Structure formats: C-alpha cells, structure tokens
C-alpha cells in the first residue's frame, strides 16, 4: 500500500505550494495504485490518496468511465479551471466540472488523463483563487506508475491502454476544436428520457476532410446512468466544421471535443442562464 508523505513548501511567487511524494513504509517506490471492485455495482476503480488531502480516482461503473480529483479548496460554480502539467511541461489551462460539494472536479477527458497518469512521474496543478485571500494554490505530486490498477479500470470500460490520438490533445482549444478549425454547425442534442433534471456529457470525434464527425466516443457523462452521453452521441451527425484559415481547403483528420449541458426547464440557475446567453451569442456570431 502506498503511503504519501507531504511537505508544505510555503509561498513562491505569491502562490501556496503543496508538495507530495510517494514512498512505501520501506522507503521504496510503491508497486501500484489502490484498486477497488464492486461486482454488485459493476464498478472497478483505481485511486491514489495523498496526505495533502488530494485524492485521484478513475472509475468504470456500468460502462461509464470517469476520473476526478477531490480535496480541492472549495469553490462555487458548475465548472472551474485548473492549470495542469506533467513532468517538465509548462502549466496549461484546462476545464473541469465541479462536484456538488465544490471540493472535487471531474475530468472532461478522463481516459486520456488516466493513460497519462498510468506512466507515473511528476504531476502538478494550480488552483486559481485557492486561498481565502485569493492566492492560487499549486499541488505537486510524484505519481507512482500504475500498470495494474488504472489498466483494470480502463479495460473494464473497453478503453484502450494506449491511444495515439492523445498526442493531439495539446492542439485542442477551450472551444473543443483545434486552432485550425471552426464550427459551421454545432450539434443540437435533445433532452433524453431520464429521471435526472440536469446532466452533461463530453464526446470526442475525428473530423473528416469534409468537416463531418466520425469515430465519435463518449469521453465522460454525469450522471453515468442519465443517458446524456448517448443523446450527445446521437446529435453528432449534424456537425459541420471547416478550415478556419482557408475554408475552401479540405481539413486534415483532427480530433475535437463537444460538451453538452442538459438542464430541464425550471431548474436553470443564473449561471446556467448566463452560459446559455453566451452560447446563443456565439452561434449568432458564427461564420456563415
């Protein structure tokens, strides 16, 4: 079993930094992450606790794969930004979905995230406005490699252990598209037949040279049994993309992402309403 030791490194550049390193009770590298299985729930999970209070978990439950971090400074809002990096990479901004309690976040592309974490090594992320006085908090974790626990979680959901398409993730912008592409027509999913009043799903696809979506995959959905992933997947046939710099030129096959938020009438918050207005404005301003 891995034992995590942590050091409070104090302030650097007006940031609070928490450093965590992995070691076993014999001061050797731990063999793997922890594994949990529950056959009754059809659940397989890989998780890594740390003494900084941060926990990393990947879970396959009834065919739905999720990954999340917990133990973060509390923050309101449905989504939040984290700056993340592996190894010596520079920090880059990423979008996450907040848990209901405000101290956990769900990855919008958990399988690629899990595949990167299974390699082990240094993982760091910075939480903006992580302290009461508004300073960011940076966490640095030395991850043990995982070729059993994470592999089992990925395989339980039929996710590959290696996917060459992961190399394209750095080229994807905050709008879900590579910088060379732009939307001509976004999908318009319909609310599924479900017992949930709200949910979301993220789907990734490959853009064909003609700008259509192919090889689409549900990256994540919440709740896992809300049918929001399938509803989003069914809508991807309407997608139209084009080369942003030269619309008349076919586009190279490129990976892109689309996130759909589902909210039943009467359950929208002010944040939801503002996001809907911004999305409508973006559609009006989209190129013809």
C-alpha positions in Angstrom: 0.0 0.0 0.0 1.4 3.4 -0.9 2.0 5.9 1.9 2.1 9.5 0.8 4.4 12.0 2.5 3.9 15.7 2.1 5.7 18.9 2.7 4.3 22.4 3.0 6.7 24.3 0.8 5.3 27.7 1.6 4.9 30.7 -0.7 6.7 31.1 -4.0 5.7 33.9 -6.4 2.6 34.6 -4.2 1.4 31.1 -4.5 1.0 28.5 -1.8 2.7 25.2 -2.9 1.9 21.8 -1.5 4.4 19.1 -2.5 3.6 15.4 -2.1 5.9 12.5 -2.9 5.2 8.7 -3.0 7.0 6.2 -0.8 6.3 2.9 0.9 6.9 2.1 4.5 10.2 0.5 3.4 11.1 3.8 1.6 10.9 2.2 -1.9 8.5 3.1 -4.7 5.0 1.7 -4.3 4.0 -1.1 -6.6 0.8 0.4 -7.9 -2.3 2.4 -7.1 -5.1 1.1 -4.9 -7.8 -1.0 -6.6 -11.5 -1.3 -5.6 -14.1 -3.6 -7.2 -17.8 -4.0 -6.5 -19.4 -6.6 -8.7 -22.9 -5.7 -7.5 -22.5 -2.2 -8.8 -20.4 -3.3 -11.8 -17.6 -1.0 -10.6 -13.8 -1.1 -11.0 -11.8 1.8 -9.6 -8.2 2.9 -9.3 -7.4 5.5 -6.7 -4.4 7.3 -5.1 -4.8 9.2 -1.8 -2.2 11.7 -0.7 -1.5 13.3 2.6 -2.0 16.8 1.1 -5.7 15.8 1.1 -5.9 15.4 -2.7 -7.3 12.1 -3.9 -7.1 10.9 -7.6 -9.6 8.4 -8.8 -10.6 6.7 -12.0 -13.7 4.6 -12.1 -15.6 2.4 -14.5 -19.2 1.9 -13.4 -21.7 0.2 -15.6 -19.6 1.0 -18.7 -19.2 4.7 -17.9 -15.6 5.9 -17.3 -15.0 8.9 -15.0 -11.9 10.5 -13.5 -11.8 13.1 -10.8 -9.7 14.9 -8.2 -11.0 15.6 -4.7 -9.9 17.5 -1.7 -9.6 20.9 -3.5 -10.2 24.3 -2.0 -13.9 24.8 -2.1 -15.3 26.9 -4.9 -18.8 27.6 -6.2 -19.9 27.1 -9.8 -20.6 24.3 -12.2 -17.2 24.4 -13.9 -13.8 25.5 -12.8 -10.3 26.0 -14.4 -7.2 24.2 -13.3 -3.7 24.7 -14.7 -2.1 21.2 -15.1 1.3 19.8 -16.2 3.1 16.5 -16.3 6.9 16.3 -15.9 8.7 19.4 -17.1 5.8 20.6 -19.2 4.5 24.1 -18.7 1.2 24.5 -16.9 -1.7 24.8 -19.3 -5.3 25.8 -18.6 -7.9 23.0 -18.5 -11.7 23.0 -17.8 -13.2 20.7 -15.3 -16.7 20.0 -14.0 -17.3 20.7 -10.3 -18.8 18.2 -7.9 -21.9 19.2 -6.0 -19.9 19.9 -2.8 -17.4 22.2 -4.6 -14.2 20.4 -3.5 -13.9 17.9 -6.3 -13.7 18.1 -10.1 -14.5 15.7 -12.9 -12.2 15.4 -15.9 -13.9 16.1 -19.3 -11.4 13.7 -21.0 -10.8 11.1 -18.3 -9.4 8.2 -20.4 -6.5 10.3 -21.9 -5.9 11.7 -18.4 -5.8 8.2 -17.0 -3.4 7.0 -19.7 -1.0 9.8 -18.9 -1.2 9.2 -15.2 -0.5 5.4 -15.5 3.0 6.4 -16.6 3.8 7.9 -13.2 6.1 10.8 -12.6 5.6 14.4 -11.6 2.1 15.8 -11.8 1.3 19.3 -10.8 -1.8 21.5 -10.9 -2.6 25.0 -9.8 -6.0 26.1 -8.4 -6.7 29.8 -9.0 -8.1 31.7 -6.0 -7.4 28.7 -3.8 -7.0 30.6 -0.6 -9.3 33.0 1.3 -7.3 36.0 0.2 -7.4 34.9 -3.5 -3.9 33.4 -3.9 -3.5 30.4 -6.2 -2.5 27.0 -4.6 -0.2 24.7 -6.5 0.0 21.0 -5.8 3.0 18.9 -6.9 2.6 15.1 -6.7 5.1 12.4 -7.5 2.8 9.7 -9.0 3.7 6.0 -8.8 3.3 4.3 -12.1 0.2 2.1 -12.5 0.2 -0.9 -14.9 -2.4 -2.8 -13.0 -5.0 -0.6 -11.2 -5.5 2.0 -13.9 -5.3 -0.6 -16.6 -8.1 -2.6 -15.0 -10.3 0.5 -14.7 -9.7 1.4 -18.4 -10.2 -2.2 -19.6 -13.4 -2.6 -17.6 -14.9 0.2 -19.8 -13.3 -1.0 -23.0 -10.9 1.9 -23.2 -7.5 1.4 -24.8 -4.4 1.5 -22.7 -2.6 3.4 -25.5 -4.3 5.8 -27.9 -2.2 7.7 -30.5 -4.9 10.3 -30.7 -3.9 11.6 -27.2 -1.0 13.3 -28.8 -3.5 15.7 -30.5 -4.9 17.0 -27.2 -2.5 19.9 -26.8 -3.8 21.3 -30.0 -7.4 21.5 -28.8 -8.5 24.9 -27.6 -11.1 25.8 -24.9 -13.9 25.7 -27.6 -13.1 22.0 -28.1 -11.6 22.5 -31.6 -8.0 22.5 -32.9 -6.9 26.1 -33.6 -7.1 25.5 -37.4 -10.8 24.5 -37.3 -14.1 26.4 -36.7 -17.7 25.5 -36.3 -20.1 25.8 -39.3 -22.8 23.9 -37.5 -22.8 22.6 -33.9 -24.8 19.6 -32.8 -28.2 20.4 -31.1 -28.9 17.4 -28.8 -32.3 16.8 -27.4 -33.0 16.1 -23.7 -33.1 12.3 -23.2 -35.7 10.2 -21.4 -34.2 10.2 -17.9 -35.0 10.7 -14.3 -32.4 13.4 -13.9 -33.2 17.1 -14.2 -29.7 18.0 -15.3 -26.5 16.4 -16.5 -23.7 16.8 -19.0 -21.7 14.7 -21.5 -18.5 15.2 -23.4 -17.9 13.5 -26.7 -14.8 13.3 -28.9 -14.7 12.7 -32.6 -12.4 12.8 -35.6 -13.2 15.5 -38.2 -13.2 14.1 -41.7 -11.7 16.0 -44.6 -15.2 17.2 -45.4 -15.7 18.5 -41.9 -18.1 15.8 -40.6 -17.8 13.9 -37.4 -16.7 10.3 -37.4 -15.4 7.7 -34.9 -17.2 9.5 -32.0 -16.7 8.3 -28.4 -18.4 9.3 -25.2 -15.5 10.6 -23.1 -17.5 11.2 -20.0 -21.0 11.8 -18.8 -22.7 12.6 -15.5 -24.8 11.2 -14.0 -23.3 8.0 -15.5 -26.8 6.4 -16.0 -28.6 9.5 -17.2 -28.4 8.7 -21.0 -26.8 12.1 -21.6 -23.8 10.5 -23.4 -26.0 8.7 -25.9 -28.1 11.8 -26.5 -25.0 13.8 -27.3 -23.5 11.0 -29.5 -26.8 10.8 -31.5 -26.6 14.5 -32.3 -23.0 14.5 -33.7 -24.3 13.6 -37.2 -25.3 17.3 -37.7 -21.7 18.6 -37.1 -20.1 20.7 -39.8 -16.5 22.0 -39.5 -14.2 23.9 -41.8 -10.7 25.1 -42.2 -10.6 28.4 -40.3 -7.8 30.0 -42.4 -8.8 28.6 -45.8 -12.4 27.4 -45.9 -12.1 26.0 -49.4 -9.4 23.5 -48.4 -10.2 20.1 -47.0 -9.2 19.7 -43.4 -6.7 17.1 -42.1 -8.3 14.4 -39.9 -8.3 16.1 -36.4 -9.7 15.2 -33.0 -12.2 17.6 -31.5 -14.4 17.7 -28.4 -18.0 18.7 -27.8 -19.6 19.2 -24.4 -23.4 19.3 -24.0 -25.1 20.6 -20.8 -28.6 19.4 -20.1 -31.0 21.3 -17.9 -34.7 20.6 -17.5 -37.0 23.7 -17.7 -37.4 25.3 -14.3 -34.0 24.0 -12.9 -31.7 26.5 -14.5 -29.5 28.7 -12.2 -28.3 32.2 -13.0 -25.0 30.7 -14.1 -26.9 28.4 -16.5 -28.9 31.2 -17.9 -25.7 33.4 -18.5 -24.0 30.4 -20.2 -27.0 29.9 -22.4 -26.9 33.6 -23.5 -23.2 33.4 -24.2 -23.7 30.2 -26.3 -26.6 31.9 -28.3 -24.4 34.9 -28.9 -21.6 32.7 -30.2 -24.0 30.9 -32.6 -25.2 34.3 -33.9 -21.7 35.5 -34.5 -20.5 32.2 -36.1 -19.3 32.5 -39.7 -21.9 31.8 -42.4 
